């Protein structure tokens, strides 16, 4: 039943920020009598939808939910009150909500009303589903994923800059799905000039992420796919008073512009946090990728590796100079997973806080 909750919760992928992904299932006498998921911030929570579907059958039933029911008034009333009013007998919770406004109080409230509560069912899977929500709550900035595609010899493009396509169609489809689950995709000005990307889900979903560009001098093309803001919103970060004619041109195209005192990945994420974003996908070149890692803006790596060799000493690699001179200083990933996608290989893993500390005293990395 908890796996069913996780399945339902995924219907909200990319739509719930800053709220978590939550699914709920109500079972009575071994049969599912109600289901629901949270469709977006400001909308009813998963438990409410499930209770509405179950109606009177919820009385004496068992409720499964992947995240602790809320116990406070926000944009919607507490789910604990709804569960108590419905007369449920038991609640099975996947994980405790890390939000200080909840964090055990929902469980305590249910127990105080005589409802049996079991906590920690499929907890690892529940935590992975909401890793962005958890990170946002604990660190006050969005969860960052660095995604790149490279050849077996570690190149993301040929020496000419040509990069279409490194990986196979199935891998590219996976990236489109990944975009649909993230709140924003971030690139630098070089990627705009070189690739003229769309940064959309290409029909994989009816939702496209916010497209974010970092450019200090706004030396960007007059016309490109990213200025088509009827397809998806585009936000450009630059430094104060940079290239005012270019700013006016972009504003006329419907592009949002944010000026920062210093254009860094850290400053960009701080701004996106205020916009209620939970997850960002870095699809940038090696120089910006290195700075994002050094700034602690990347928590997860997704490397798509194609069985190709392109060669070229000057051909670009996924990550620029991190100031690390010894292999013993190399950043290590944990919780690594490997997956084959047709002929490609996807390697996923997480950077630890210790990795970031290794970079704190390194020279500034320009991009």
Secondary structure, 3 states (H helix, E strand, C coil): CHHHHHHHHHHHCCCCCCCCCCEEEEEECCEEEEEEECCCCCCCCHHHHHHHHHHHHHCCCEEEECCCCCCCCCCCCCHHHHHHHHCCCEEEECCCCCCCCCCCHHHHHHHHCCCEEEECCCHHHHHHHCHHHHHHHHHCCCEEEEEEEEECCCCCCCCCCCCCCCCCHHHHHHHHHHHHHCCEEEEEHHHHHHHCCCCCCCCCCCCCCEEEEECCCCCCCCCCHHHCCCCCCEEEEEECCCCHHHHHHHHHCCCEEEEECCCCHHHHHHHHHHCCCCEEEECCCHHHHHHHHHCCCCCEEEEEEECCCCCCCCCCCCCCCCCCCCHHHCCCEEEEEEEEECCEEEEEEEECHHHHHHHCCCCCCCC
